[in-house]
Amino acid sequence: MSADAGTGSVSVDLAERSYEILIGGGLLPEAGRLVGDWLSKRYGASGKLAAVVTDRNVAAHASRVTAGLHDAGFQTETVILEPGEKSKSLPVIASIYDRLVDMKADRKTVLVAVGGGVVGDAAGFAAASYARGIPFVQVPTTLLADVDSSVGGKVGINHPLAKNLIGAFHQPLGVVIDTEVLSTLPDRDYRAGMAEVVKYGVIQDAEFFGWLEENADILNERNGDALRHAITRSCRLKADVVEKDEYERTGLRAILNYGHTFAHAFEALAGYGELLHGEAVAIGMIYASRLAERLGRIGAEDTRRQLDLLDALHLPTSLVGRATLDVDDILERMKLDKKASAGKLRFVLPTRLGHVELVDHVPTDDVRAVLDEMAG
C-alpha cells in the first residue's frame, strides 16, 4: 500500500458528546496520547486506567496501542475476544464486565476498542452499560469499521433471532483510524468494507459515487491517498447524518441502512459469518435497487451503475452460488428489522444516485417478486 501523506480529520458535532475522527498512516502509536488528551478535555483530571478490548486476529495492533497507553501513563488490562460475530453475545459481554470488576474499573476508566466491527460493537456495548456508562475510544482496524461501526455511537450485540437487536447509543470520546493497518487486512475483508463506502455514494453523494467509479482500480490496489480520501469522505457523510438524527428518531439516520434490511436477513439465515457483513450489504443494495425499480422509483441505469461499481470492486451482487435461502424465511426475518413497524416492511430505497428515502408499507408481494427474480 502506498504511504500516506498527512492526516485527515472529521469533527462530529453533538454538543457535549462531540468528538474527532483522525484518519492517517502511522496513528496507532499515537493512540495513547490521544486518549489521554481526549479524556482530559472531556473530564478534566481523569483516571489513568484503561481496558483494551481486542481479538486474537489483531492482537499485534492492540499491543502497539497498549504501548502508547503505557507511554502516556496509563495502567492497562487487555481483554482478548474470539474473532467473529459469536463474540457479540451476552456471555461475552459478561466476561468483559468480569474483567472490568477485577481491575476495579470506575467511571473514569477508559475502554479502548481495537479491532473490527465486532470488537467495537461488543466493547462499546460493555462501555455503555458498565457502571451506567464509561468512556471509550474506537481504534478500528478494518475498512468496514473505519467507515461504519466506529462512527455514530451505535453499539450492540446479536440476539439469536436478529442482528444488533440488543444495544445502545454511546458515543466514543474519539476515533483513531490508522490506514496503514489496512495493508494487513485479508482481501475478502477489505473488499467487504468497500461495500459501505459505495453505500455512502448511493445514499448521499452522487459526485463521490462518480469518484469511486473513476478510482476503483487504485482502490483495489489499496492506494494510501485514495483510501484516506474514501474513508474521510465516508466518515464525513455519516457524521452529517448522525449530527441531525443521533438517536434515529426522525427517520433520517435510517438512510444509513440502505441495503441492510435484505442484508441482515441474509446474514442471519445463512448463519453469522457465512456472509461477511459488507458482502451481505453489497447484495442487499442490489436487491433494494431492484425493488425500487419495481416500484417505479428509479430507472434500470441507476441499478446498473451500482452493479458495475460493485463488480469492479470484486463484491458479490447476488445470493446465487453463495447461499440458498427460503423466500418465506427471508420475509419473516425482515419483519424483525428495526425499521419494520407493526410487522409491516419498510425499506430505504433510492430515487436517484445520491438520494434515498425511507418507504413505508412496501407490499410483500413486490418484495417476494424481487427475491424470486434474483434467485432465478
N, C-alpha and C positions, 0 to 999 in steps of 0.2 A: 504494500500500500504506500502511496506517495506520502511524504512527510507533510504534516500540517504546518501552515504558516499563520500564526495568530490565533486568537481565541475569540469566539463569538459569545454573545450573551443574550438572554431573553428575560425580561422582567415580568413577573406575574403579579398584577396589581389587585390585591384582595384586602385592602386596608391593613389591619394589624396582622393579617396572615400572609402578607406579601412576601415573595421570595424571588431569588435569582436562579436562573439556569445557566451554567457555564459550559461551553462547548469548545473543545480544542484538543490537540495532541499533547500527551505527557502530563495530564492533570491528576492522575492517581496519587502521586506522591504529595500533591498539594492539598489533598482532601482533608487531612488532619488540621492543617492551618485554617482552611475554610470553615470546617465545622466549628472550631474554636471562635472564629470571627463571628459567625452567624449566631452562635449561642450567646456571645457577649452582647451583640447588637439587640437580640430579642429579649434576653432575660437579665442583662447586666451581669453582676457577679454570678457565675454559673458553676455547676459542678464539673468535675474532670473525670467522670466515669462514663465509659462508652461500651455498648454491646454491639459487636459487629456480627451481623447475620449474613450468611453466605451459603453456597452449596459446594459440593466436592469438585464440581467441574471448574469453578473459578476461584478455588482457594488461593492460587498464586496471586491473582489480582487482589484478593482480600488481604493477603499478607502485606502487600505494598501500602494499602490504605491503613492497616494497623500500625505499620512502622511510622507512617506520617502522623497518626494519632499520638503515638508514644513521643515523637519529637515535639509535638505540641503540648505535651504534659498530661496526656490522658492515661488513666489506667483502663485496660481493656479486657473484655472477655469475648471469645469468639464462639458463635453457635453455627455449626455446620449442618445444613439440611441435606436430605437426599434430593437429587435433581428430579424435576418433573412435577406435573400437576397434582400428584398424590400428596405433595407437601402442603398444598393449600387445603388443609383439613383441620378439624378441631383438635385431634390428638397432637398434631404437630404444634399448633398454637399453644396448647397446654404445656408442651415441652419447653417452648420459649419462655412462657411465664415462669416455669420452674427455675430456669437458668437466671432469669432476672431476680427472682426471690433470693436465690443462692448468692448472688453478687450484691444483695442489699440495694437494688436499684430503687431510686425515688424519682420524683417528678423533674429533677434536674439531670437525670441520666439521659444520655442521647443514644438512640438506636440508629445504627448506620447499616443500611441495606446495600450489600454489594453483590450484584447478580442480575439475572434476567427478571422478567415479569413475575414469575412465581415467587422468587425471593422478595421482590419489592412489595407484592400484594400481601404475602403472609407476614413479613416483618412489619409492614405498615399497619396491618390489622392488629397485630400484637401491640404496637406502639399506641394505636388509637384506644385500645381497651385496657391496657395495663395501667393501674393507678388512675383510671379515667382519662388517660392521655398523657404520653410523654413525647418529647421532641424526637423527630427522626429526620435523617438525611438520605436521599436516594443517590446511589452511585451505580447507575445501570451499566451492564456490560454486554448487552445485546442491542442490535439496532431496533428491534421491536420495542424493548423497554425504553430506549432513548427517546423515541418519538411518541410513545403511547402511555404505558402504565406509570412511568416515573413522573408524569406531569399531570396535575389536576386534582390530586388528593383522594382519588378513589382507591380504597384498599379493601381486600376481602378474601374470602375463601369459598370453595365449592361445596354445594350440597349434592348428595348422590343423584338428585333429580334435576339439578340445574347449576350451571357455571356461575360463580360470583354471586350466589343468591344471598350469602351472609356477608355483610360488610359495613363500611362506614365511610364518611368523608373526613379525611385527616390530612391536611396539607403539610408537606415537608418544610423543613427550615430552608432547604435549598437542594439543588440537583447538580451533581458533578458528572459531566459526560466527557470521558476520555476517548476520543475517536481512534487512538492507536490500538485499543484493545480489540477493535473490530477486525484487525488483521488475524486474530487467533480464532475468530468465530467460524464454526463449520459452515460450509457453503449453503446447506439447506436452511440453517437458522438465519443466515444473512439475508437470503432471498425472502424468507418469510417476513422479515422486518420491512422489506421494501413494499410489501402489500399495504401496510399502514401509511407509508409515505405517499403512495399512489392515491389512497383514500382521501388525503387532505386536498389533493388537486381536484378530485371529483366534487367534493362537498363544498369547497370554499374558494378555490383559486385556479381558474382556468389557465391563467398565464403560467403558474407553477406546473400545472399538468403538461403544458406545452414544453416547458423547460425539461421536464422529466423525459418526454418523448425524444427530445434532441440529445439528451445526455445519458441515455440508457446504457450505451456501450461503456462509458468511463465509470458509471456507477457499478456496472458488472465487474469492473477491474478494481473496485474499492478505492478509487482516486480520492485522496485526502481532502482536497479543496472542494470537490463535488459533494462528498459526504457531509462536510461541515455545512455547506450551503443547504443541502437537503434536510439535514437534521434541524438546523437553526430555523429554517422556514416552517417546517412541520411543527416545531415547538411553539413558534410564534402564532401559527394558525390555531393550534389547540388552546393556547393561553387566551387568545381573543374570545373564544367561546366560554372558557371557564370563568373568565372575569365577568361575563354577562349572566352566567347561569351556573354558579358554583355548585348548587345543590340539586340541579336538574329539576327545577320547579316550573320553569316557564316553557319547557319543551325544546329550547334552543340547543341545550347540551346533547339532546338525543341525536342530533345530526351526526355526532361523532361515531354513532353506532351504524353508519351506513354499511350494509352487508352483514352486520353482526347477528341479526335475527335468524337468518339462514345459518350463519357460521356457527353460532353457539349450539344450535340443534345438531348440526353435522358433527361437531366436536364431541358432544355428549353421547350421541348414539354410536359413533364409531369407536368410542372409548377414548377418554382423555389421553392424549399423547400419540394416538394413531395418526391424526392430522395435527400438524402444528397450527397454532392459533392463526398465524399470518396466512398459512395455506388455506385454512377454512375461510378467512376473510376474503382472500382473493376470489375463491369460488363463490362465496356469498355475494360479493359485489356484482358479479356477472348475473347470478340468479335475480338479484334485486333489480338490476338494469333491464333484464328481460321482462320482469314483472311490470316495470314502469312502461316499457314498450307496449305490453299487452293492454295496459290501462290508458294508453294514448297520451302519456305524459312526456315521452321523448321519442326521438327517431332512432332507427337502427344504427345510424352512423355514430352516435354517441356511445352505444354499446360496443361497436366495432373498435373504436379507438381505445376503449378500456381493455378489450381483449388483446389488441395488438401490443399495447404497452406491457400488460402482464405477461404476455408471451415473450416479449423482448427481454424481460427481467427473469425469464425461466420460472414463472409461477404457474400453478395449476388453475384452470378455469372451469373445471367440471369434476363431479364425483366419479365419473366413468373411469374405471381402472384403478380407483383408489378406495372406494367404499361402496358397498351395496346396501342401501338403507330403504326401509319401507316408508312409502309416502304417508300413510296414516300415522306412523310413529313420528315422522318429522313434524306433521301438523300438530299433533298433541304436544310435542316438546316445545313448539313455538308458543303455545298458549301459556307456558311458564315464563316467557320472556318478560323482562322488566317493563318493556314498552306496552305489553298487552294490557287491555282494560276489560275487566269482567269477561275474560275468555275470548274477547274479540281481538283479531290480529291487527297490529299497526306496524307499518314499515317506514323506514327512511328511504325515500325514492327520489331520484334525480329528475329535474325538469330540463336541465342542460348541464354541460360540464361547468363546474364551479358553483353549482347551486342545487341543494336538495331540500325536501320538505318532509315533515312527519305526516303520514297519511293514515287516517283512522278508518276502521271498518272495511278493510280490504276484503273482498269476497273470497271465501275459502276456495271456491271453485276455480278462481283465477290463479291462486297460489298452487293449487293442485295441478292445474294445467301446465304451469311453468315447470314444476317438479317432474311431471311426466315427460314433457318435451326435452328437458335437459338430460333425462335418464336414457332417452332413446337414441 
